[in-house]
Amino acid sequence: MNEMTISSLSAGVSARRNSLNNVDFLEISFSKPRRKCTRLPCGLNVRQAVHVVRLLATCRRDLRRRTLAYAIPNENDEAKKAASRDCNLDTMALHLDNNASSKYSDVEVVASISCLEDDISQSIENLKSQGSILDKLKAVHLHLLASERWNASRLKLCHRHYSDSARNLIHYLALRCLDLEQLKEDLSCNSLLNLESINSYILASLTAGIQLLDNQKSSSLNTQESILYQEENGNFMIQALGKKLSANKELLLGPLRHNQTNHIMVTVGQEASESEISDILKAGASIIRINCAHGNPSIWSEIIRRVKTSSQMLEMPCQILMDLAGPKLRTGNLKPGPCIIKISPKKNATGNVILPSQVWLSHKDAGPPPSHLSPDAVLFIDDKKFLSELQVGHILKFSDARGKKRMLKISRQFHFFSGTGFVAECSRTAYVQSGTELHRKGKKIRFPAAQVVDVPAVEPFIRLRVGDLLTISRDSSCEQDESSEPISSAHRITCSSSCLFDSVKPGEPIAFDDGKIWGLIQGASISEIVVSITHAGPRGTKLGSGKSINIPKSNIHFEGLTTKDLMDLEFVASHADMVGISFVRDSCDIAMLRKELEKRKVQNLGVVLKIETKSGFERLPHILLEAMKSSNPLGVMIARGDLAVECGWERLADMQEEILSICGAAHVPVIWATQVLESLVKFGVPTRAEITDVASARRASCVMLNKGKHVVEAVSTLDKILHINTAQMKADLMKPLLPSSHFF
């Protein structure tokens, strides 16, 4: 330090208790200073280069650090002493001997020596800049309080559980209304607040920042002391609001399992067996979703029974979410196809068989095959005795639907809880229908035959190509038989919603099946709509029954809860833990829902608002404030499928970020949904983009997977990505670049 050098510093400690501020005072002595010291003038009227010495001490009992003393040499070299606000000059003495040492083991003294020469003028400029920042922060603070007063009547209607969260949401919205780019830059340059990371406790953070700058303005040397002061005064409120989101997440989604940070939700249908549900839960799922747009109460009851049985057997708690269908436009039912199943082996480019088809054989009451098997076809047999006599190596002969002679060779046998099943191999293409007879091949003995039963109908669909015309009819009697390709390029499909025919106009775009097919409306009447297909796959795209219809630019008015929703709500309220409200558009939909819940007296039923429309996104703050009027646990689902179609693919990323920010300010848990690891779920191999999408989903409270052939593997992969130890990974990456750890 140029002329002023302190070669060593030791501290002698004598503990005294101050009755006013309950702080231990320390007597400090330091050796061999070459200059006398005095305190820094409060006005900072410095005309020459100076040196500053500051002492810090930490008391081990409360681990709080204090600035005990500071000094600079003045022009006359006069010795004067100075102390921080926590120290009394009468009890603080600075000695110039070498004999003092620490007498009390509970105090650790740290010396902080600063040299401020030509940079002192820059520090003064920084203080002036901080004064300007302080004025701006105070103005923002007043703006937030004014917004709270302006919305006082709205906030008063919120349930007491959500009152603080609603206030913070109002503060967030008020903050977002301001142009704060310059203030953000100033705060960042001065290492103060980051306005992008305080959404959960906005007013408390601003208050702490203001008090910090106030303290710096009054005492430029007591920066460390000011920071500690703010931590002590702002910590409680910030911590309390920070814990709100965690509490609300547990209230809605249930407690997290050991080492988990996010919940995993999986959609299941009636085809999901008890063993498959058990595997899903063991892989990491903690919430099961049932879509009320498909099935009926008897099917839902069976799914819930399987879920609860698996949950109890595994001793793994599992919540159940049931989505109401909502006022969604969907394609009508197509005429069912024939009850026939195609068994097709895998062939190479020359047509030679490289892998026989795997066929599962079991009794019709045994249920689906085990989840770890992925057969190409499933055949149910009506004769238990016939199955009991089968062994590995037996050959079954049959004539398929075309009269072709085919064979099945038994390759594996499985014993499970509901019976016995077999895996058979078929090396040639066959079409099997209900009533097909299977004969066991024998040298001399003719064994009795067994029949194939319950072959499902082929899922009907129409294949649309660019340039095709599609007629959407209001009359359900106009169902088209698509068992064969139509003669012309005109296809027909139905839609039962009158809203579609009453609102659309020629020239408006229309999308089907979450945007897989796009078209342009050529003509519309009260009974039919003619669509020209403008976008489909190179070989055409299938459109089946119950697929979504979106008209993004049409102003269609929907009712909040349909008649079907109200009927389904009776079942949901008594069987599920959460209800999903589809296609929420404004606060009126939530007001209607709240009345229905109050009528049924279900205050503990969780409510998940599915944001999948443009109006729902734009009115999300109003929707949340309306939902906060009841005590029901609250959550939001980002339903990215319909949301992207309704608002545009290019806006989806920004919209989901905005939803996360708004819900973070309102302390509302978010469910990240639609096409998560879709390639892995359907085909067993994920894309790189899907993996990074899951990494982004860590910011949500829950991530949802749709059903598919490889869903168990997808749940396991998702669990690993969500709960990987990122801190350990970062440490491992940095090890080669860091010196020995004994320095830390």
N, C-alpha and C positions, 0 to 999 in steps of 0.2 A: 504493500500500500504506500508507494512513494516514500514521503518523509515520515509518515505515521505507521509504525509497524508494531504489532502486538505479537511477540514471539510465543507466548503461552498464556493460557487462561485457566485459572482454577477458581472454584467457588466454595465459599464457606457458607454453611446453611444454619440458620437459627429459626425455628418455626414459631410463628406467632399467629394467633387467630384474631382476625378482625371481626368484631361482632356485627358490623354493618353489612358487609358483603360476603362474609363467610369464605374468605380467601386466605390461604397460607402465604405470609410474606417471607421473603428470603433475604438474608444478608449476604451480599455478594462481595468477593474480593478478587481482583485480578492482578497479575504480576507484570512488571516491566513495561508499563506503557511509557512511551517517550514523549507524550504530550498530555497536558491537562485537558479535561473535557467540560463541555457545558451543554445545556439542552438546546434543542433546535427552536428558534423563535417561531411562534405560531403563525406570524404573518408571512413567513417564507420570503422576507425581503433580503435576499442573498445577492451580494455584488461580486463575490469572489469564489473561487473553487473551495469546496469544503469536503470534509470526510465525515461519514456518519457511522456510529457504532450502535448496534442494537443487540440486546441480550434476550434470549428466550429461555423459559424453564417449563418443564413438564412435571406435574405432580402425579405420581403413580397411582394414587388413590382414585382419582377421577379421570386420569389420562387427558386432562385439558391443558393445552399449552398457553402460556401467558407471556406477553412482552413485559419484562420486569423493568428494564431501564434502557435508555438510549441517550446518546450524547454526541456533540460535534465540537471541534476546536473553534473558538470564536476569534475575532480579530485581535483582541487583547490577550489571548491565551489564558484567560481567567478560568479557574476551576469552578464549575458549577455542576450540580447533579440534577438529573431528571428521572422521572418514573412514569410508568403507564398508569392508566386510570384504576387498575386493580391494585396498585401499590401506593403506600403512604410514604412521602418523603421523610417523615419523622422516623420511620422504621426501616428505611432503606439506606444503607451506608456503603460507600465505595472506598475501599482501602487500597493502599499501594504497597502491601507487604507480600511476602512469598510464603507465609506460614499457614495460611488458611486452607482448610480442606473441608470436604463435605462431611458433615456430622450426622446427617439423617439419611437413612437408606431409602426412604420412600419418596425422595425428590431427585429428579434427574435434571441437571442444568445443561442447557445447550446454548452455545454462543453463536450468534449470527452477526457477522461483521460485514458491513456494506460500505463500499467506496463509491461515492457519487461526486464526481468532479465536474467536468464540462457537461455531463449529461443532466445536471440538476435543472438546467433551463428547459430541457425536453420534458422532464418530469412535471415541471410547472405547467407546460403546455398541455400535457396529458390530463392534469387535474382540471384545467379549464375545459377540455373536451368532455371530461366526465361530468362536469357541471351541466353542460348542454345536454348530455345523455340523460342526466337526472331529471331535468325539466321535461324532456320528452316522455320518460317513463312515468312521471307523475301525471302528465296529460293523458297517457294511455290508461293509467289506473283510474282516473276520474271518468274516462269514457266507459270503462267496464262497469263501474258503479252506477253510472247513469243508465246504462242498458239494463242493469238488474232492476233499478227502480222502475224503469219503463215497463218491464215485464213482470212487475210484482204480482199483479192479479193472476197471471198465468202460472207463476211459480207457486202461488198459494194453493192452487188446485192440485198440485202434485202430492202424491203420498209421501209421508214423512220419511220412508225408507229411501226415496229418490230425491229428496229436497236438495241436498248438497250437490248431487250429480246434476240435477236440472240447473242449478245456479252456475255450475262450472260450464255446462253446455252453453248457456247464455253468454258467459264470459268468452268462450271460444268463438262463438259467432260474432260477437262484438269486435274481437281482435282481428278476425279474418276480414272484416269490413274495412280495415284501415290499410293504407299503403305504408308498409313498415320496412321496405327493402333497405333504405339508408340506415334506419335504426338497427336493423339486424346486423348490418356490416359494422356499424360503430360498436355494438356490443361484442361482436366477435373479435374485433381488433383490440379491444380492451380486456379480453378474456373474462367477460361477464356472462350474461344469460344467453342461452340458445333458445330463441322463441319457437323453434320447430320441435323442441323436445319437452315442452312444459304443458302439453294438452291436458294432462290429467289433474293438474293443480295450477291453473293459470294465475289466479289472483294472489295466491300464496307466494308463488315464485316472483311475481312482479313486486310484491311488498318486500320480500327479502332483498331483491336487487336494489330497490329504492333505499332501504335502510343501510345497505352496504355502502352505496355511494354517499349517503349522508355522513356516515362515519368516516369515510375516506376524505371527504371534504373538510370535516372538522379536525382531523388528525392524520396528516399524510403518512406518518411513520407507523401508525398502528394498524396497518393493513391486515396482518395476521389476526390481531385481536378483533377487528371488525368482522372478519370472516367467521370466527368462532362465535361471536355474538349473534350473527345471523343464523348460524346453524342451530343455536340453542333456542332462538325465538321462532324461527320458521319451520323447524324440523317437525314439530308435532302435527301441524296442519297438513304439511306436505305428505308426511308418512300416512296420516289418516286417510287422505284422499287417494294416495297411491294404493292403499289396501282395499279401496272400494271395489275396484275391478276384480281383484282376486276373490273377494267375498261374493260378488254378484255372479262370477263364473261358477263357483262351487254351488251356489244356491240354484242355478239353472241346470248345470250339466253334471252335478254330483262331484264327489271328491276324486282327485287324480290318484292313479296308482303309483306305487313306489317308483321313483326315478323318472316319472313322466312329467312333462311340462305342458302338453297339449292333449286334448281328447281326440279320439278317432271315432268317427261315425260311419256306419256301413248300411247301405240300403239293401234290404232283403225282400224277396217275394215268396210266394207259396211253394216254389220249387226248392227252397232252402231246407235241407234236412236238419234234424237235431244235431247230428255229428258235424255238419258243416258250420252251423252256428257256434258250436263248441270250439271248433278250430279257429273261427274268426275271433272269438273272445280271447282265446289263448294267444293268438298272434298279436294282440294289443288293442283291439276295439273295446270301447266302453259304452257306446251308444248304438242302438239299432234303430233304423228309420224305416217306417212303413208308409208307402204312398197311397193315400185314400182314393186317388184317381183310378186305381186298379183294384179289383177284388171287391169283397163284400164283408160284412161283419163276421160271418162264419170263418172265412179264410183268415181274416185278421186275428180272430180269437185263437186259431190254431198256431199262427206264427208267434203270437205273444206267449202261448203255452210253451212252445219249444224254447223260446228265448229265456223264459223264467226258469225252466227246468235245467237248461245248460248253465245258467248263471248260478243257480243254487248248488249244482253238482260240483262246479269248479270253484265255488266260493269267490266269485268275481262279480262285484256289483255291476249292473248294467241298466242304463236308462233307456226308455223307449220314446221316440219322437214319432208322431203321426202327422203327416202333412195333409191338410184339407186340399181338395182338388182346386178350389177357387174358380173364378169366372174365366177359365182359359179356353180359348178356341182350339178345338181338336178335330181331326178328321174322323168321320164316322166309320162304322164297321163295314168292312168289305165282306163279300160272300165267302164263307170258309172254303178252303181248298179240300182236296181228298185226304182221307185218313191213310196216309202212306208215308213210309220213311225210306230214304235212299241210303244204302250202305255202299261206300265207295272207297276202295283202297288207294293208296298214294302211288302215283306213276311218275316216271321220268319223262323227258321230252320226246322220247321215241314211243311212249305208250306202254312200256314194260312196267310191271308192278315192282316197286322197290320196298314197299312196306304194306302188309295186309291191314285191312280195317279191323279196329278193335271194337267188339260188340259185347255189351253187358247183358247177361241173362239172369233173371231172378223171378220169384213169384210176384204177382201183382200187388200183394199186400206187404211186400218187404220194403217198399220205398225206393228212393233213388240210390245209385251206387255210392260207395264211400267217397269223401271229398278229395282224397289223394289220388283217385283214379280220374282219368279224363278220356272216357271211351268215345268213339266216333258215333255210336248209336246205342240206344237202350231198348231192349225187347223184354216185355213182361209175358210170363207163361202162366197158364191157368191151372196147371197140374203140379202139386207139391210132390207127389210120389215120383213123377217123371224126373223132377229136378234132384230128388234125393238119391236116385240111382246113377246120376251122372258122375263121371270121373275125368280127371285130366287125361287127354289123349283120345277121348270119345269123339266121334264125328257125327254131326247132325245133317241130314239131307232135307231139302225142301225145294218147292217150285215157287218162284217169285211171282209178282203180279203180272208179268209178261209171259209166264209159262216157262221161263228159263230155269234149268236145273242148276242149283247152287248148293254149297256145303259150308258148314261152320265147324271148326275144329276147336275143342275145349283146350285152352292153354293154361289157365290158372283158376284156382278155387279159393273163395273167401268165406270165412265164417264171421258173422257179426251179430249184433244184438237182436236184430229183427229177422234173421234167417241166414240162408246160404245163397251166395251168388257166384257166378262164373264169368270169366272173360274168355270169349271165343274169337277166333280169327277167321276173316273172310277174304279170300284172295281175288274175288271177281265182283264186279258191280252187281248189286241186287236191289230190287224194290220190294219191300215187305209191307204187307197191309194186315189189318186185323182179320183173323181167321186163317192165316197162313199156317199150315201144318208142318211140324218138325218131326222127322223120323230118325231114330237112332240107328245107325248103320251096324249091322251084324252079319256074320258069315252065313249062319243057317237060321238063326232065330229072328223072327220079325217082332220087334218091340212095339208096344202101343205108342201112338202119336200124341203129341201135345200141341195145343193151338196158341198162337200169338194173339194177345188181347190188348185193348186200350192203346192202340197206336194213335197218337194225336193227329189232328188235322194239320195239313201244311199251312203255315202262316201266310195269309193272303197279302198281296202287295201289288202295286202297279209300278212299272219301271218308266221313269220320265227322263227324256233327253231334251237337249236344247232344241228349241223350235217346235216342240210338241204343244198341243192345246189341251188344257185341263178344264173340265167343267165341274164346278162345285155346286151341288144341288141341295136344296132345302129338304127335299122329299127323300125319306129313308128307303122308299121302295125302289129307288133308282140305283141300288147297289149293283156294281159291275162284277161279273164273273171274270176274274183275271187268271183263271187256270190256264188260259192260252193267250197269246199276244193278240191284241186287237187288230182288226184289218187295217184301219186307218190310224193316224197319229192322235186321234181324239180319245181322251181318257175321261172317266167320270168318277167322282168321289162325293161323299155327302158331308154336311156339317149341320148339326141340329140347332146351333145358336142363331137366333133371329138378329142379334146385334150385328153379325157379319154382313148380312144382306141389306140391312137398313142404313149402314154407315159408309160403306166403301164407294169409291168413285173410279171411273176409268182413268188410267194413267198412274195410279198408285202402285208402288211395289208391294209384293206379298212374298212371305217366306214360309217354308214348311220344314218340319223336323229340325228345329233349332238352327235354321239357316243352311242346311245341307242342300236345299233346293230353293231357288229364287225365281220369281216370275213377275210379269207386269199385267195388271188387270186391263183387259181389252173391252169388256162390257159387263154391266151389272144390272140386275132387275131384282124384284122382290122374291124371286124363287131360284135364280141361277146367277152364277158369276163365271165368266170365261176368262181364263188366264193363259197367257203365252209364256212358256218356260224359257227363261233367259240364262239360267245357270244350273248345271247339273254335272255329274261325273262324266268322264270321256265315254264310258260305256253305259251311261245312264245311271240314275240313282233310284233306289227303291223307296217307295212311300207306302207305308202300311196304315193300319187302323190305329186310332188314338194318338196320332202324331200332332205336334203343335202347329198352329197357324198364327203367324204374326203379320200385322199390317202396321209398320212403324209410323207412317205418315198419316194414318187415318185417326180421326178423333172419335174413337168408339167409347161410348159410356157403358161401364159395367156396374152391376150391383156389387156391393162389398162382399157379402156372404150369400151364396146361392142357396136354394132350397135343399139341395143335396148336402151342402156344407153344414147346414143347421141340423139335418138328420144325423150326419156323421159325427157332429160335435157331441151328441149325447153319448155315443160309444167312446169317443176319445177321452171325454172328461172322466169316465169311470175306469179306463183301462191303461191310459198312457201317462207318462210323466211330463211330456211337453206336446204342444200343438203347434204345427207350422201353418202360418197364415199366408197363403199364396197370393201373388199379384196385388200386394198392398199398393194403393194409389194415393191416398190422402188420409188425413186425420179422421174423416167421416167413417172410413172403413174400421178404424180402431175404436171409435166411439160405439159403433154397432157391436163389435166383438165384446167390448167391455160390458155392455148391457146384457149380452147373452151369458157371459161368465158370471156376472152378478146374479142373474136369474137362476143359474144352476149352483150357485154358492161354491165355486171352485177357486178359492184364493191361492192355492198352492200349485195350480197347474201352470207350468212354464209356458211362456208365449214367445215364439220365434217368428219374427217378421221377415218375410222373404222379399228382398228388394230385387225385382226383376223387370221393372218398367221405368220409363223415363220420368213419369210423374212421381213415382215412389222415390226415386233418387233425388229429384229436385226438392221434394217436400219432406225429406228424411228428418230434419230437426223438428218440424211440427208433428210428425208422426211419433217420434220418440217422446216428446213432451206430452202428447195425448196418452200414450201407453203408460207413462209414469204416473198417471192419475190413479192407477190401481196398484195393489200390492203384489200382483203376480210376478214371479221371476221373469226377466225380460232378456231377449237376445235378438240378434240380427243375422240373417243368412245372406251372403252375397251369392245370389243365384246367377252365375255368370253366363249360363246358356241363353236364356231369354233376354237378359240385360244387354248382351252384346248385339243381339239381333235388333232389339228395340232402339238402341242408342248409337250403334255403329261400332264395328270391331276396333277401329283406331282409337276410340275413347275409353275402351274397357279398362286399360291399365290405370289411367288417371282416376277413373271413377271408383275403382276398388280401393285405391289409396285414399281417396276422399272419404269413402265410407268408413275405412279403418280409423281415420283421424276423428271424424265426428263421433263415432261410437267410443273411441278412446276418451274423448272429452266428456261423454255422458256416462262413462264407466259401465258400458254395455258390452258383454262378450259377443264376439263375431265368429260365425261359422263360415269357413272357406269351402265353397262347393262348386261342382260341375267340372267334369273332365279331368279330375285329379288322377294322375297315373292311368289314364284311360287305355293307353296302348298295353300297359302291363296287365291291367284287369282283363282285357279282352283277348290279347294275343300272347301274353307271358313275357314280353320284352318292352321295357320303357324307353322313351325317347330322352335325349339329353335335356330338351326343353322342359319335359315333365319333371325331371329331377330338380332343376332350378326353380320351377314353379312351387314345388313342395318346400324348398328352402325358404322361399318368400312367405309361404303360408305359416311359418313358425310364429309370425306376428299375430295370427288369429288364435282364438281360444280353442277352436275345434276345426278339424279338417274332415271333409266327407268324401267317401268313395261310393261309387255306384256299383251295382251288382254286375258280375261277370264270371267267366269260366275260371279265371285265375285270381279271384278276389282274396283268397287266403294269403297267397304269396304277396299280393299288393299291400295288404294290411301289415304284414311283417316288414316289408321294405319301407313303407311309410313310417312305421314306428321307429325304425333304425335311423331314418333321415331326420325325423322331428326331434329325437331325443339323443342325438349324438353329442358327445362332450366337446363342444366347440372350444371351450377354454383350454382343455388339454391339447386339442389339435393345434391351436395357435401357439401354445407353449412349445410343442414338438417342432413346429415349423421354424420357430425363432432360435432354437438351441444352437444351431451351427453359427449364428451371427452374434451371439452374446458371449461375454467373458464368463469366467467361473461364477457359479451361483453364490459363492460365499460373500460376494459384495452386497447381496440383497438381504 
